[in-house]
């Protein structure tokens, strides 16, 4: 790694660039916590190779996509009650299906 410097008065200051900001959502943050506590070697490797944020963003994007697909399949297998006639039943059913989909993704993707 080669650094360049800029003269500022009597001092040479390194030209440091901020890594580009990536959106790391809920599942990316859960993955980061898991890696930090349970997979310290992998966490250190990803951090030192500057691949941690892209990895976390990819995990988050993949998890959201898989939850959408799983939720769609679960709705086909277990249709929700009519929202107009039973709004509380519909909400409970949808929350239950989302929780099932999220549990699968957390086990298969985030905590592996």
GIKA-V246255 format. One record per residue. N is the residue number from 0. RES is the residue in three letters. SS is DSSP state (H for helix, E for strand, - for the rest). PSI is psi in whole degrees, 0 to 359 (* if undefined). D_FIRST is the distance of its C-alpha to the first C-alpha in Angstrom with 2 decimals. Layout:
n=N res=RES ss=SS psi=PSI d_first=D_FIRST
n=N res=RES ss=SS psi=PSI d_first=D_FIRST
This chain:
n=0 res=UNK ss=- psi=129 d_first=0.00
n=1 res=UNK ss=- psi=130 d_first=3.77
n=2 res=UNK ss=- psi=146 d_first=6.64
n=3 res=UNK ss=- psi=155 d_first=10.08
n=4 res=UNK ss=E psi=154 d_first=13.27
n=5 res=UNK ss=E psi=134 d_first=16.84
n=6 res=UNK ss=E psi=126 d_first=19.92
n=7 res=UNK ss=E psi=95 d_first=22.23
n=8 res=UNK ss=- psi=237 d_first=25.32
n=9 res=UNK ss=- psi=2 d_first=24.54
n=10 res=UNK ss=E psi=150 d_first=21.12
n=11 res=UNK ss=E psi=119 d_first=17.58
n=12 res=UNK ss=E psi=135 d_first=16.17
n=13 res=UNK ss=E psi=143 d_first=12.56
n=14 res=UNK ss=- psi=97 d_first=12.55
n=15 res=UNK ss=- psi=138 d_first=11.96
n=16 res=UNK ss=- psi=140 d_first=13.23
n=17 res=UNK ss=- psi=134 d_first=15.41
n=18 res=UNK ss=- psi=147 d_first=14.95
n=19 res=UNK ss=- psi=138 d_first=18.02
n=20 res=UNK ss=- psi=134 d_first=21.06
n=21 res=UNK ss=- psi=148 d_first=22.66
n=22 res=UNK ss=- psi=116 d_first=26.17
n=23 res=UNK ss=- psi=108 d_first=26.45
n=24 res=UNK ss=- psi=202 d_first=30.16
n=25 res=UNK ss=H psi=311 d_first=32.44
n=26 res=UNK ss=H psi=328 d_first=31.47
n=27 res=UNK ss=H psi=319 d_first=27.71
n=28 res=UNK ss=H psi=323 d_first=28.36
n=29 res=UNK ss=H psi=319 d_first=30.69
n=30 res=UNK ss=H psi=319 d_first=28.11
n=31 res=UNK ss=H psi=315 d_first=25.54
n=32 res=UNK ss=H psi=318 d_first=28.26
n=33 res=UNK ss=H psi=312 d_first=29.21
n=34 res=UNK ss=H psi=319 d_first=25.75
n=35 res=UNK ss=H psi=325 d_first=25.29
n=36 res=UNK ss=H psi=325 d_first=28.70
n=37 res=UNK ss=H psi=333 d_first=29.42
n=38 res=UNK ss=- psi=66 d_first=26.25
n=39 res=UNK ss=H psi=324 d_first=23.91
n=40 res=UNK ss=H psi=314 d_first=21.82
n=41 res=UNK ss=H psi=318 d_first=21.35
n=42 res=UNK ss=H psi=313 d_first=20.63
n=43 res=UNK ss=H psi=318 d_first=17.89
n=44 res=UNK ss=H psi=312 d_first=16.32
n=45 res=UNK ss=H psi=321 d_first=16.57
n=46 res=UNK ss=H psi=315 d_first=15.27
n=47 res=UNK ss=H psi=331 d_first=12.12
n=48 res=UNK ss=- psi=7 d_first=11.42
n=49 res=UNK ss=- psi=33 d_first=12.38
n=50 res=UNK ss=- psi=3 d_first=15.51
n=51 res=UNK ss=H psi=307 d_first=18.05
n=52 res=UNK ss=H psi=315 d_first=19.35
n=53 res=UNK ss=H psi=322 d_first=19.76
n=54 res=UNK ss=H psi=314 d_first=21.46
n=55 res=UNK ss=H psi=321 d_first=23.72
n=56 res=UNK ss=H psi=321 d_first=24.63
n=57 res=UNK ss=H psi=318 d_first=25.54
n=58 res=UNK ss=H psi=315 d_first=27.63
n=59 res=UNK ss=H psi=314 d_first=29.39
n=60 res=UNK ss=H psi=314 d_first=30.20
n=61 res=UNK ss=H psi=317 d_first=31.41
n=62 res=UNK ss=H psi=316 d_first=33.48
n=63 res=UNK ss=H psi=318 d_first=35.17
n=64 res=UNK ss=H psi=316 d_first=36.01
n=65 res=UNK ss=H psi=324 d_first=37.43
n=66 res=UNK ss=H psi=318 d_first=39.46
n=67 res=UNK ss=H psi=311 d_first=40.98
n=68 res=UNK ss=H psi=317 d_first=41.97
n=69 res=UNK ss=H psi=319 d_first=43.30
n=70 res=UNK ss=H psi=320 d_first=45.26
n=71 res=UNK ss=H psi=315 d_first=46.81
n=72 res=UNK ss=H psi=319 d_first=47.91
n=73 res=UNK ss=H psi=323 d_first=49.30
n=74 res=UNK ss=H psi=325 d_first=51.25
n=75 res=UNK ss=H psi=321 d_first=52.76
n=76 res=UNK ss=H psi=325 d_first=53.87
n=77 res=UNK ss=- psi=84 d_first=55.00
n=78 res=UNK ss=- psi=146 d_first=56.11
n=79 res=UNK ss=- psi=151 d_first=56.12
n=80 res=UNK ss=- psi=164 d_first=59.47
n=81 res=UNK ss=- psi=126 d_first=60.58
n=82 res=UNK ss=- psi=324 d_first=58.69
n=83 res=UNK ss=- psi=320 d_first=61.70
n=84 res=UNK ss=- psi=327 d_first=64.16
n=85 res=UNK ss=- psi=73 d_first=62.00
n=86 res=UNK ss=H psi=323 d_first=58.96
n=87 res=UNK ss=H psi=321 d_first=58.36
n=88 res=UNK ss=H psi=319 d_first=58.67
n=89 res=UNK ss=H psi=315 d_first=56.27
n=90 res=UNK ss=H psi=315 d_first=53.70
n=91 res=UNK ss=H psi=317 d_first=54.06
n=92 res=UNK ss=H psi=313 d_first=53.80
n=93 res=UNK ss=H psi=319 d_first=50.67
n=94 res=UNK ss=H psi=321 d_first=48.99
n=95 res=UNK ss=H psi=314 d_first=49.95
n=96 res=UNK ss=H psi=319 d_first=48.51
n=97 res=UNK ss=H psi=320 d_first=45.24
n=98 res=UNK ss=H psi=320 d_first=44.99
n=99 res=UNK ss=H psi=314 d_first=45.64
n=100 res=UNK ss=H psi=317 d_first=42.97
n=101 res=UNK ss=H psi=321 d_first=40.41
n=102 res=UNK ss=H psi=318 d_first=41.30
n=103 res=UNK ss=H psi=314 d_first=40.73
n=104 res=UNK ss=H psi=320 d_first=37.29
n=105 res=UNK ss=H psi=318 d_first=36.20
n=106 res=UNK ss=H psi=316 d_first=37.33
n=107 res=UNK ss=H psi=330 d_first=35.98
n=108 res=UNK ss=H psi=309 d_first=32.66
n=109 res=UNK ss=H psi=314 d_first=31.48
n=110 res=UNK ss=- psi=53 d_first=32.67
n=111 res=UNK ss=- psi=* d_first=31.80
